[in-house]
Amino acid sequence: MGLILLGMVLALLLPILVACNSTDVWHRLAAFASVSTKVAILMLAVSVVRDDWMLGIVGVIVLSVGNSAVMLLANLLRGVDR
C-alpha cells in the first residue's frame, strides 16, 4: 500500500508542474482541478489505510464539491474575458 501512495504522490506532482509552467489561465484551472481530484483520492486511500472515517468523509466532500468550485471559477473568468 505504501508503493501505491508513493505513486499517487508522484502523479500529483505532474499537474503542479504544468500549473507552474503554463501562463494560460485555462491550463492552470485544469491543472488545479486535477490536483484537487488527486488529493481527494489520496485522502480516501489514506483513510482506508488508517481506518479513519472522518478523513474519508472529508475526502468525499472535497471530491464532490472541490471540482464544482473550480468550474464556477472558470465560468467567472470566461465572463471577465469577454
PDB file of N, CA, C and O in Angstrom:
ATOM      1  N   MET A   1       0.822  -1.187   0.000  1.00  0.00           N
ATOM      2  CA  MET A   1       0.000   0.000   0.000  1.00  0.00           C
ATOM      3  C   MET A   1       0.870   1.256   0.000  1.00  0.00           C
ATOM      4  O   MET A   1       0.476   2.291  -0.537  1.00  0.00           O
ATOM      5  N   GLY A   2       2.025   1.162   0.590  1.00  0.00           N
ATOM      6  CA  GLY A   2       2.940   2.300   0.609  1.00  0.00           C
ATOM      7  C   GLY A   2       3.417   2.676  -0.783  1.00  0.00           C
ATOM      8  O   GLY A   2       3.584   3.858  -1.083  1.00  0.00           O
ATOM      9  N   LEU A   3       3.639   1.679  -1.642  1.00  0.00           N
ATOM     10  CA  LEU A   3       4.053   1.972  -3.015  1.00  0.00           C
ATOM     11  C   LEU A   3       2.935   2.642  -3.801  1.00  0.00           C
ATOM     12  O   LEU A   3       3.197   3.494  -4.650  1.00  0.00           O
ATOM     13  N   ILE A   4       1.702   2.265  -3.526  1.00  0.00           N
ATOM     14  CA  ILE A   4       0.565   2.897  -4.198  1.00  0.00           C
ATOM     15  C   ILE A   4       0.465   4.356  -3.784  1.00  0.00           C
ATOM     16  O   ILE A   4       0.244   5.228  -4.625  1.00  0.00           O
ATOM     17  N   LEU A   5       0.625   4.627  -2.495  1.00  0.00           N
ATOM     18  CA  LEU A   5       0.569   6.009  -2.028  1.00  0.00           C
ATOM     19  C   LEU A   5       1.726   6.838  -2.588  1.00  0.00           C
ATOM     20  O   LEU A   5       1.547   8.011  -2.915  1.00  0.00           O
ATOM     21  N   LEU A   6       2.896   6.241  -2.697  1.00  0.00           N
ATOM     22  CA  LEU A   6       4.040   6.946  -3.277  1.00  0.00           C
ATOM     23  C   LEU A   6       3.781   7.254  -4.750  1.00  0.00           C
ATOM     24  O   LEU A   6       4.105   8.345  -5.219  1.00  0.00           O
ATOM     25  N   GLY A   7       3.205   6.313  -5.475  1.00  0.00           N
ATOM     26  CA  GLY A   7       2.865   6.551  -6.873  1.00  0.00           C
ATOM     27  C   GLY A   7       1.826   7.650  -7.022  1.00  0.00           C
ATOM     28  O   GLY A   7       1.886   8.444  -7.960  1.00  0.00           O
ATOM     29  N   MET A   8       0.870   7.698  -6.092  1.00  0.00           N
ATOM     30  CA  MET A   8      -0.149   8.749  -6.138  1.00  0.00           C
ATOM     31  C   MET A   8       0.473  10.120  -5.881  1.00  0.00           C
ATOM     32  O   MET A   8       0.087  11.101  -6.518  1.00  0.00           O
ATOM     33  N   VAL A   9       1.412  10.199  -4.977  1.00  0.00           N
ATOM     34  CA  VAL A   9       2.080  11.473  -4.704  1.00  0.00           C
ATOM     35  C   VAL A   9       2.911  11.904  -5.909  1.00  0.00           C
ATOM     36  O   VAL A   9       2.943  13.088  -6.247  1.00  0.00           O
ATOM     37  N   LEU A  10       3.578  10.965  -6.554  1.00  0.00           N
ATOM     38  CA  LEU A  10       4.351  11.306  -7.752  1.00  0.00           C
ATOM     39  C   LEU A  10       3.435  11.761  -8.885  1.00  0.00           C
ATOM     40  O   LEU A  10       3.780  12.681  -9.626  1.00  0.00           O
ATOM     41  N   ALA A  11       2.276  11.128  -9.023  1.00  0.00           N
ATOM     42  CA  ALA A  11       1.312  11.557 -10.041  1.00  0.00           C
ATOM     43  C   ALA A  11       0.740  12.927  -9.710  1.00  0.00           C
ATOM     44  O   ALA A  11       0.302  13.646 -10.608  1.00  0.00           O
ATOM     45  N   LEU A  12       0.738  13.293  -8.454  1.00  0.00           N
ATOM     46  CA  LEU A  12       0.251  14.605  -8.038  1.00  0.00           C
ATOM     47  C   LEU A  12       1.206  15.724  -8.452  1.00  0.00           C
ATOM     48  O   LEU A  12       0.783  16.867  -8.627  1.00  0.00           O
ATOM     49  N   LEU A  13       2.471  15.405  -8.607  1.00  0.00           N
ATOM     50  CA  LEU A  13       3.454  16.425  -8.951  1.00  0.00           C
ATOM     51  C   LEU A  13       3.359  16.888 -10.407  1.00  0.00           C
ATOM     52  O   LEU A  13       3.765  18.007 -10.720  1.00  0.00           O
ATOM     53  N   LEU A  14       2.830  16.047 -11.301  1.00  0.00           N
ATOM     54  CA  LEU A  14       2.751  16.423 -12.712  1.00  0.00           C
ATOM     55  C   LEU A  14       1.835  17.617 -12.970  1.00  0.00           C
ATOM     56  O   LEU A  14       2.260  18.543 -13.660  1.00  0.00           O
ATOM     57  N   PRO A  15       0.597  17.651 -12.454  1.00  0.00           N
ATOM     58  CA  PRO A  15      -0.220  18.842 -12.690  1.00  0.00           C
ATOM     59  C   PRO A  15       0.324  20.092 -12.008  1.00  0.00           C
ATOM     60  O   PRO A  15       0.105  21.204 -12.488  1.00  0.00           O
ATOM     61  N   ILE A  16       1.023  19.920 -10.906  1.00  0.00           N
ATOM     62  CA  ILE A  16       1.631  21.085 -10.255  1.00  0.00           C
ATOM     63  C   ILE A  16       2.719  21.662 -11.152  1.00  0.00           C
ATOM     64  O   ILE A  16       2.867  22.882 -11.235  1.00  0.00           O
ATOM     65  N   LEU A  17       3.472  20.812 -11.816  1.00  0.00           N
ATOM     66  CA  LEU A  17       4.492  21.264 -12.756  1.00  0.00           C
ATOM     67  C   LEU A  17       3.856  21.996 -13.937  1.00  0.00           C
ATOM     68  O   LEU A  17       4.372  23.021 -14.382  1.00  0.00           O
ATOM     69  N   VAL A  18       2.748  21.477 -14.444  1.00  0.00           N
ATOM     70  CA  VAL A  18       2.047  22.137 -15.555  1.00  0.00           C
ATOM     71  C   VAL A  18       1.511  23.495 -15.116  1.00  0.00           C
ATOM     72  O   VAL A  18       1.594  24.464 -15.870  1.00  0.00           O
ATOM     73  N   ALA A  19       0.964  23.576 -13.912  1.00  0.00           N
ATOM     74  CA  ALA A  19       0.418  24.836 -13.418  1.00  0.00           C
ATOM     75  C   ALA A  19       1.512  25.885 -13.236  1.00  0.00           C
ATOM     76  O   ALA A  19       1.270  27.073 -13.447  1.00  0.00           O
ATOM     77  N   CYS A  20       2.688  25.465 -12.855  1.00  0.00           N
ATOM     78  CA  CYS A  20       3.779  26.419 -12.659  1.00  0.00           C
ATOM     79  C   CYS A  20       4.361  26.912 -13.984  1.00  0.00           C
ATOM     80  O   CYS A  20       4.793  28.060 -14.078  1.00  0.00           O
ATOM     81  N   ASN A  21       4.376  26.057 -15.007  1.00  0.00           N
ATOM     82  CA  ASN A  21       4.992  26.416 -16.278  1.00  0.00           C
ATOM     83  C   ASN A  21       4.039  27.130 -17.230  1.00  0.00           C
ATOM     84  O   ASN A  21       4.497  27.861 -18.108  1.00  0.00           O
ATOM     85  N   SER A  22       2.745  26.945 -17.087  1.00  0.00           N
ATOM     86  CA  SER A  22       1.791  27.498 -18.043  1.00  0.00           C
ATOM     87  C   SER A  22       1.397  28.923 -17.667  1.00  0.00           C
ATOM     88  O   SER A  22       1.261  29.262 -16.491  1.00  0.00           O
ATOM     89  N   THR A  23       1.219  29.747 -18.698  1.00  0.00           N
ATOM     90  CA  THR A  23       0.731  31.107 -18.463  1.00  0.00           C
ATOM     91  C   THR A  23      -0.736  31.236 -18.831  1.00  0.00           C
ATOM     92  O   THR A  23      -1.366  32.242 -18.505  1.00  0.00           O
ATOM     93  N   ASP A  24      -1.294  30.233 -19.506  1.00  0.00           N
ATOM     94  CA  ASP A  24      -2.697  30.251 -19.893  1.00  0.00           C
ATOM     95  C   ASP A  24      -3.564  29.912 -18.684  1.00  0.00           C
ATOM     96  O   ASP A  24      -3.301  28.954 -17.956  1.00  0.00           O
ATOM     97  N   VAL A  25      -4.601  30.717 -18.491  1.00  0.00           N
ATOM     98  CA  VAL A  25      -5.473  30.539 -17.323  1.00  0.00           C
ATOM     99  C   VAL A  25      -6.200  29.207 -17.380  1.00  0.00           C
ATOM    100  O   VAL A  25      -6.381  28.557 -16.351  1.00  0.00           O
ATOM    101  N   TRP A  26      -6.622  28.791 -18.575  1.00  0.00           N
ATOM    102  CA  TRP A  26      -7.401  27.557 -18.702  1.00  0.00           C
ATOM    103  C   TRP A  26      -6.560  26.333 -18.384  1.00  0.00           C
ATOM    104  O   TRP A  26      -7.052  25.375 -17.789  1.00  0.00           O
ATOM    105  N   HIS A  27      -5.294  26.363 -18.779  1.00  0.00           N
ATOM    106  CA  HIS A  27      -4.410  25.241 -18.439  1.00  0.00           C
ATOM    107  C   HIS A  27      -4.170  25.179 -16.931  1.00  0.00           C
ATOM    108  O   HIS A  27      -4.098  24.093 -16.355  1.00  0.00           O
ATOM    109  N   ARG A  28      -4.049  26.328 -16.303  1.00  0.00           N
ATOM    110  CA  ARG A  28      -3.853  26.348 -14.853  1.00  0.00           C
ATOM    111  C   ARG A  28      -5.092  25.840 -14.122  1.00  0.00           C
ATOM    112  O   ARG A  28      -4.977  25.096 -13.148  1.00  0.00           O
ATOM    113  N   LEU A  29      -6.280  26.241 -14.589  1.00  0.00           N
ATOM    114  CA  LEU A  29      -7.509  25.753 -13.951  1.00  0.00           C
ATOM    115  C   LEU A  29      -7.654  24.250 -14.102  1.00  0.00           C
ATOM    116  O   LEU A  29      -8.049  23.562 -13.161  1.00  0.00           O
ATOM    117  N   ALA A  30      -7.338  23.741 -15.281  1.00  0.00           N
ATOM    118  CA  ALA A  30      -7.411  22.291 -15.482  1.00  0.00           C
ATOM    119  C   ALA A  30      -6.398  21.570 -14.590  1.00  0.00           C
ATOM    120  O   ALA A  30      -6.696  20.505 -14.049  1.00  0.00           O
ATOM    121  N   ALA A  31      -5.214  22.141 -14.436  1.00  0.00           N
ATOM    122  CA  ALA A  31      -4.193  21.530 -13.582  1.00  0.00           C
ATOM    123  C   ALA A  31      -4.631  21.542 -12.122  1.00  0.00           C
ATOM    124  O   ALA A  31      -4.441  20.558 -11.407  1.00  0.00           O
ATOM    125  N   PHE A  32      -5.220  22.657 -11.675  1.00  0.00           N
ATOM    126  CA  PHE A  32      -5.667  22.715 -10.282  1.00  0.00           C
ATOM    127  C   PHE A  32      -6.853  21.788 -10.029  1.00  0.00           C
ATOM    128  O   PHE A  32      -6.972  21.224  -8.941  1.00  0.00           O
ATOM    129  N   ALA A  33      -7.730  21.624 -11.015  1.00  0.00           N
ATOM    130  CA  ALA A  33      -8.830  20.667 -10.877  1.00  0.00           C
ATOM    131  C   ALA A  33      -8.287  19.248 -10.761  1.00  0.00           C
ATOM    132  O   ALA A  33      -8.799  18.437  -9.988  1.00  0.00           O
ATOM    133  N   SER A  34      -7.248  18.959 -11.535  1.00  0.00           N
ATOM    134  CA  SER A  34      -6.622  17.642 -11.458  1.00  0.00           C
ATOM    135  C   SER A  34      -5.960  17.433 -10.102  1.00  0.00           C
ATOM    136  O   SER A  34      -6.026  16.341  -9.537  1.00  0.00           O
ATOM    137  N   VAL A  35      -5.327  18.467  -9.582  1.00  0.00           N
ATOM    138  CA  VAL A  35      -4.684  18.368  -8.264  1.00  0.00           C
ATOM    139  C   VAL A  35      -5.721  18.110  -7.184  1.00  0.00           C
ATOM    140  O   VAL A  35      -5.506  17.273  -6.308  1.00  0.00           O
ATOM    141  N   SER A  36      -6.852  18.823  -7.235  1.00  0.00           N
ATOM    142  CA  SER A  36      -7.866  18.636  -6.191  1.00  0.00           C
ATOM    143  C   SER A  36      -8.456  17.235  -6.241  1.00  0.00           C
ATOM    144  O   SER A  36      -8.737  16.639  -5.201  1.00  0.00           O
ATOM    145  N   THR A  37      -8.644  16.708  -7.450  1.00  0.00           N
ATOM    146  CA  THR A  37      -9.168  15.347  -7.574  1.00  0.00           C
ATOM    147  C   THR A  37      -8.173  14.328  -7.037  1.00  0.00           C
ATOM    148  O   THR A  37      -8.553  13.402  -6.320  1.00  0.00           O
ATOM    149  N   LYS A  38      -6.916  14.494  -7.378  1.00  0.00           N
ATOM    150  CA  LYS A  38      -5.901  13.543  -6.924  1.00  0.00           C
ATOM    151  C   LYS A  38      -5.688  13.614  -5.416  1.00  0.00           C
ATOM    152  O   LYS A  38      -5.470  12.587  -4.774  1.00  0.00           O
ATOM    153  N   VAL A  39      -5.747  14.805  -4.849  1.00  0.00           N
ATOM    154  CA  VAL A  39      -5.608  14.930  -3.399  1.00  0.00           C
ATOM    155  C   VAL A  39      -6.786  14.261  -2.690  1.00  0.00           C
ATOM    156  O   VAL A  39      -6.597  13.613  -1.661  1.00  0.00           O
ATOM    157  N   ALA A  40      -7.988  14.410  -3.222  1.00  0.00           N
ATOM    158  CA  ALA A  40      -9.159  13.779  -2.608  1.00  0.00           C
ATOM    159  C   ALA A  40      -9.056  12.259  -2.667  1.00  0.00           C
ATOM    160  O   ALA A  40      -9.379  11.577  -1.694  1.00  0.00           O
ATOM    161  N   ILE A  41      -8.613  11.728  -3.793  1.00  0.00           N
ATOM    162  CA  ILE A  41      -8.451  10.275  -3.897  1.00  0.00           C
ATOM    163  C   ILE A  41      -7.329   9.795  -2.984  1.00  0.00           C
ATOM    164  O   ILE A  41      -7.427   8.717  -2.398  1.00  0.00           O
ATOM    165  N   LEU A  42      -6.264  10.585  -2.856  1.00  0.00           N
ATOM    166  CA  LEU A  42      -5.185  10.248  -1.927  1.00  0.00           C
ATOM    167  C   LEU A  42      -5.694  10.251  -0.489  1.00  0.00           C
ATOM    168  O   LEU A  42      -5.307   9.399   0.311  1.00  0.00           O
ATOM    169  N   MET A  43      -6.561  11.208  -0.161  1.00  0.00           N
ATOM    170  CA  MET A  43      -7.149  11.243   1.181  1.00  0.00           C
ATOM    171  C   MET A  43      -8.002  10.004   1.435  1.00  0.00           C
ATOM    172  O   MET A  43      -7.988   9.455   2.537  1.00  0.00           O
ATOM    173  N   LEU A  44      -8.742   9.564   0.425  1.00  0.00           N
ATOM    174  CA  LEU A  44      -9.549   8.355   0.581  1.00  0.00           C
ATOM    175  C   LEU A  44      -8.670   7.121   0.789  1.00  0.00           C
ATOM    176  O   LEU A  44      -8.995   6.253   1.600  1.00  0.00           O
ATOM    177  N   ALA A  45      -7.558   7.045   0.058  1.00  0.00           N
ATOM    178  CA  ALA A  45      -6.654   5.903   0.228  1.00  0.00           C
ATOM    179  C   ALA A  45      -6.016   5.903   1.611  1.00  0.00           C
ATOM    180  O   ALA A  45      -5.890   4.850   2.236  1.00  0.00           O
ATOM    181  N   VAL A  46      -5.617   7.066   2.088  1.00  0.00           N
ATOM    182  CA  VAL A  46      -5.021   7.150   3.427  1.00  0.00           C
ATOM    183  C   VAL A  46      -6.057   6.824   4.495  1.00  0.00           C
ATOM    184  O   VAL A  46      -5.734   6.201   5.506  1.00  0.00           O
ATOM    185  N   SER A  47      -7.304   7.242   4.275  1.00  0.00           N
ATOM    186  CA  SER A  47      -8.338   6.935   5.269  1.00  0.00           C
ATOM    187  C   SER A  47      -8.613   5.444   5.343  1.00  0.00           C
ATOM    188  O   SER A  47      -8.934   4.927   6.412  1.00  0.00           O
ATOM    189  N   VAL A  48      -8.490   4.743   4.217  1.00  0.00           N
ATOM    190  CA  VAL A  48      -8.667   3.280   4.249  1.00  0.00           C
ATOM    191  C   VAL A  48      -7.521   2.628   5.002  1.00  0.00           C
ATOM    192  O   VAL A  48      -7.739   1.704   5.786  1.00  0.00           O
ATOM    193  N   VAL A  49      -6.289   3.105   4.769  1.00  0.00           N
ATOM    194  CA  VAL A  49      -5.123   2.528   5.445  1.00  0.00           C
ATOM    195  C   VAL A  49      -5.200   2.764   6.947  1.00  0.00           C
ATOM    196  O   VAL A  49      -4.903   1.865   7.733  1.00  0.00           O
ATOM    197  N   ARG A  50      -5.601   3.976   7.353  1.00  0.00           N
ATOM    198  CA  ARG A  50      -5.651   4.319   8.775  1.00  0.00           C
ATOM    199  C   ARG A  50      -6.962   3.918   9.435  1.00  0.00           C
ATOM    200  O   ARG A  50      -7.097   4.010  10.655  1.00  0.00           O
ATOM    201  N   ASP A  51      -7.936   3.471   8.632  1.00  0.00           N
ATOM    202  CA  ASP A  51      -9.268   3.123   9.123  1.00  0.00           C
ATOM    203  C   ASP A  51      -9.893   4.317   9.850  1.00  0.00           C
ATOM    204  O   ASP A  51     -10.395   4.200  10.967  1.00  0.00           O
ATOM    205  N   ASP A  52      -9.843   5.464   9.175  1.00  0.00           N
ATOM    206  CA  ASP A  52     -10.319   6.723   9.730  1.00  0.00           C
ATOM    207  C   ASP A  52     -11.483   7.229   8.881  1.00  0.00           C
ATOM    208  O   ASP A  52     -11.281   7.706   7.764  1.00  0.00           O
ATOM    209  N   TRP A  53     -12.691   7.124   9.410  1.00  0.00           N
ATOM    210  CA  TRP A  53     -13.881   7.507   8.655  1.00  0.00           C
ATOM    211  C   TRP A  53     -13.978   9.017   8.461  1.00  0.00           C
ATOM    212  O   TRP A  53     -14.475   9.474   7.432  1.00  0.00           O
ATOM    213  N   MET A  54     -13.518   9.783   9.416  1.00  0.00           N
ATOM    214  CA  MET A  54     -13.639  11.237   9.316  1.00  0.00           C
ATOM    215  C   MET A  54     -12.783  11.771   8.157  1.00  0.00           C
ATOM    216  O   MET A  54     -13.217  12.657   7.421  1.00  0.00           O
ATOM    217  N   LEU A  55     -11.604  11.247   8.002  1.00  0.00           N
ATOM    218  CA  LEU A  55     -10.746  11.649   6.887  1.00  0.00           C
ATOM    219  C   LEU A  55     -11.376  11.238   5.561  1.00  0.00           C
ATOM    220  O   LEU A  55     -11.284  11.973   4.578  1.00  0.00           O
ATOM    221  N   GLY A  56     -12.004  10.092   5.526  1.00  0.00           N
ATOM    222  CA  GLY A  56     -12.685   9.638   4.318  1.00  0.00           C
ATOM    223  C   GLY A  56     -13.855  10.529   3.950  1.00  0.00           C
ATOM    224  O   GLY A  56     -14.085  10.798   2.771  1.00  0.00           O
ATOM    225  N   ILE A  57     -14.591  10.986   4.942  1.00  0.00           N
ATOM    226  CA  ILE A  57     -15.718  11.882   4.678  1.00  0.00           C
ATOM    227  C   ILE A  57     -15.227  13.209   4.121  1.00  0.00           C
ATOM    228  O   ILE A  57     -15.832  13.755   3.198  1.00  0.00           O
ATOM    229  N   VAL A  58     -14.144  13.730   4.668  1.00  0.00           N
ATOM    230  CA  VAL A  58     -13.570  14.970   4.147  1.00  0.00           C
ATOM    231  C   VAL A  58     -13.100  14.769   2.707  1.00  0.00           C
ATOM    232  O   VAL A  58     -13.273  15.658   1.873  1.00  0.00           O
ATOM    233  N   GLY A  59     -12.513  13.623   2.411  1.00  0.00           N
ATOM    234  CA  GLY A  59     -12.089  13.326   1.040  1.00  0.00           C
ATOM    235  C   GLY A  59     -13.260  13.281   0.076  1.00  0.00           C
ATOM    236  O   GLY A  59     -13.159  13.770  -1.049  1.00  0.00           O
ATOM    237  N   VAL A  60     -14.363  12.702   0.504  1.00  0.00           N
ATOM    238  CA  VAL A  60     -15.557  12.643  -0.347  1.00  0.00           C
ATOM    239  C   VAL A  60     -16.123  14.040  -0.577  1.00  0.00           C
ATOM    240  O   VAL A  60     -16.535  14.366  -1.690  1.00  0.00           O
ATOM    241  N   ILE A  61     -16.145  14.863   0.462  1.00  0.00           N
ATOM    242  CA  ILE A  61     -16.652  16.235   0.308  1.00  0.00           C
ATOM    243  C   ILE A  61     -15.761  17.036  -0.631  1.00  0.00           C
ATOM    244  O   ILE A  61     -16.264  17.762  -1.487  1.00  0.00           O
ATOM    245  N   VAL A  62     -14.456  16.915  -0.483  1.00  0.00           N
ATOM    246  CA  VAL A  62     -13.535  17.616  -1.380  1.00  0.00           C
ATOM    247  C   VAL A  62     -13.706  17.111  -2.804  1.00  0.00           C
ATOM    248  O   VAL A  62     -13.650  17.897  -3.750  1.00  0.00           O
ATOM    249  N   LEU A  63     -13.910  15.822  -2.967  1.00  0.00           N
ATOM    250  CA  LEU A  63     -14.072  15.248  -4.301  1.00  0.00           C
ATOM    251  C   LEU A  63     -15.351  15.726  -4.966  1.00  0.00           C
ATOM    252  O   LEU A  63     -15.371  15.965  -6.173  1.00  0.00           O
ATOM    253  N   SER A  64     -16.408  15.866  -4.200  1.00  0.00           N
ATOM    254  CA  SER A  64     -17.687  16.254  -4.801  1.00  0.00           C
ATOM    255  C   SER A  64     -17.847  17.761  -4.941  1.00  0.00           C
ATOM    256  O   SER A  64     -18.458  18.217  -5.907  1.00  0.00           O
ATOM    257  N   VAL A  65     -17.324  18.544  -4.017  1.00  0.00           N
ATOM    258  CA  VAL A  65     -17.538  19.985  -4.037  1.00  0.00           C
ATOM    259  C   VAL A  65     -16.358  20.735  -4.650  1.00  0.00           C
ATOM    260  O   VAL A  65     -16.553  21.807  -5.224  1.00  0.00           O
ATOM    261  N   GLY A  66     -15.163  20.212  -4.547  1.00  0.00           N
ATOM    262  CA  GLY A  66     -13.980  20.927  -4.998  1.00  0.00           C
ATOM    263  C   GLY A  66     -13.974  21.222  -6.481  1.00  0.00           C
ATOM    264  O   GLY A  66     -13.628  22.331  -6.888  1.00  0.00           O
ATOM    265  N   ASN A  67     -14.349  20.251  -7.299  1.00  0.00           N
ATOM    266  CA  ASN A  67     -14.324  20.473  -8.742  1.00  0.00           C
ATOM    267  C   ASN A  67     -15.436  21.409  -9.190  1.00  0.00           C
ATOM    268  O   ASN A  67     -15.271  22.125 -10.177  1.00  0.00           O
ATOM    269  N   SER A  68     -16.554  21.420  -8.493  1.00  0.00           N
ATOM    270  CA  SER A  68     -17.615  22.349  -8.880  1.00  0.00           C
ATOM    271  C   SER A  68     -17.183  23.788  -8.611  1.00  0.00           C
ATOM    272  O   SER A  68     -17.551  24.690  -9.365  1.00  0.00           O
ATOM    273  N   ALA A  69     -16.419  24.015  -7.564  1.00  0.00           N
ATOM    274  CA  ALA A  69     -15.913  25.360  -7.301  1.00  0.00           C
ATOM    275  C   ALA A  69     -14.937  25.795  -8.387  1.00  0.00           C
ATOM    276  O   ALA A  69     -14.926  26.965  -8.770  1.00  0.00           O
ATOM    277  N   VAL A  70     -14.130  24.885  -8.884  1.00  0.00           N
ATOM    278  CA  VAL A  70     -13.208  25.224  -9.967  1.00  0.00           C
ATOM    279  C   VAL A  70     -13.984  25.547 -11.237  1.00  0.00           C
ATOM    280  O   VAL A  70     -13.606  26.454 -11.978  1.00  0.00           O
ATOM    281  N   MET A  71     -15.062  24.819 -11.495  1.00  0.00           N
ATOM    282  CA  MET A  71     -15.863  25.094 -12.686  1.00  0.00           C
ATOM    283  C   MET A  71     -16.578  26.444 -12.569  1.00  0.00           C
ATOM    284  O   MET A  71     -16.699  27.161 -13.561  1.00  0.00           O
ATOM    285  N   LEU A  72     -17.047  26.795 -11.381  1.00  0.00           N
ATOM    286  CA  LEU A  72     -17.647  28.110 -11.191  1.00  0.00           C
ATOM    287  C   LEU A  72     -16.622  29.213 -11.419  1.00  0.00           C
ATOM    288  O   LEU A  72     -16.939  30.243 -12.015  1.00  0.00           O
ATOM    289  N   LEU A  73     -15.412  29.008 -10.954  1.00  0.00           N
ATOM    290  CA  LEU A  73     -14.349  29.985 -11.180  1.00  0.00           C
ATOM    291  C   LEU A  73     -14.026  30.105 -12.667  1.00  0.00           C
ATOM    292  O   LEU A  73     -13.766  31.206 -13.152  1.00  0.00           O
ATOM    293  N   ALA A  74     -14.038  28.996 -13.390  1.00  0.00           N
ATOM    294  CA  ALA A  74     -13.772  29.032 -14.829  1.00  0.00           C
ATOM    295  C   ALA A  74     -14.853  29.817 -15.564  1.00  0.00           C
ATOM    296  O   ALA A  74     -14.545  30.587 -16.473  1.00  0.00           O
ATOM    297  N   ASN A  75     -16.115  29.630 -15.180  1.00  0.00           N
ATOM    298  CA  ASN A  75     -17.188  30.392 -15.815  1.00  0.00           C
ATOM    299  C   ASN A  75     -17.079  31.872 -15.487  1.00  0.00           C
ATOM    300  O   ASN A  75     -17.361  32.715 -16.339  1.00  0.00           O
ATOM    301  N   LEU A  76     -16.678  32.200 -14.274  1.00  0.00           N
ATOM    302  CA  LEU A  76     -16.493  33.596 -13.897  1.00  0.00           C
ATOM    303  C   LEU A  76     -15.372  34.235 -14.719  1.00  0.00           C
ATOM    304  O   LEU A  76     -15.509  35.366 -15.187  1.00  0.00           O
ATOM    305  N   LEU A  77     -14.274  33.517 -14.893  1.00  0.00           N
ATOM    306  CA  LEU A  77     -13.158  34.044 -15.685  1.00  0.00           C
ATOM    307  C   LEU A  77     -13.518  34.161 -17.157  1.00  0.00           C
ATOM    308  O   LEU A  77     -13.047  35.073 -17.837  1.00  0.00           O
ATOM    309  N   ARG A  78     -14.343  33.256 -17.657  1.00  0.00           N
ATOM    310  CA  ARG A  78     -14.787  33.351 -19.037  1.00  0.00           C
ATOM    311  C   ARG A  78     -15.625  34.608 -19.246  1.00  0.00           C
ATOM    312  O   ARG A  78     -15.508  35.271 -20.276  1.00  0.00           O
ATOM    313  N   GLY A  79     -16.463  34.933 -18.278  1.00  0.00           N
ATOM    314  CA  GLY A  79     -17.268  36.149 -18.356  1.00  0.00           C
ATOM    315  C   GLY A  79     -16.428  37.406 -18.286  1.00  0.00           C
ATOM    316  O   GLY A  79     -16.772  38.414 -18.905  1.00  0.00           O
ATOM    317  N   VAL A  80     -15.331  37.367 -17.543  1.00  0.00           N
ATOM    318  CA  VAL A  80     -14.442  38.532 -17.436  1.00  0.00           C
ATOM    319  C   VAL A  80     -13.662  38.726 -18.730  1.00  0.00           C
ATOM    320  O   VAL A  80     -13.384  39.862 -19.113  1.00  0.00           O
ATOM    321  N   ASP A  81     -13.305  37.642 -19.408  1.00  0.00           N
ATOM    322  CA  ASP A  81     -12.531  37.726 -20.637  1.00  0.00           C
ATOM    323  C   ASP A  81     -13.337  38.346 -21.787  1.00  0.00           C
ATOM    324  O   ASP A  81     -12.754  38.924 -22.705  1.00  0.00           O
ATOM    325  N   ARG A  82     -14.656  38.232 -21.746  1.00  0.00           N
ATOM    326  CA  ARG A  82     -15.489  38.755 -22.839  1.00  0.00           C
ATOM    327  C   ARG A  82     -15.628  40.217 -22.787  1.00  0.00           C
ATOM    328  O   ARG A  82     -16.298  40.805 -23.637  1.00  0.00           O
TER     329      ARG A  82
END
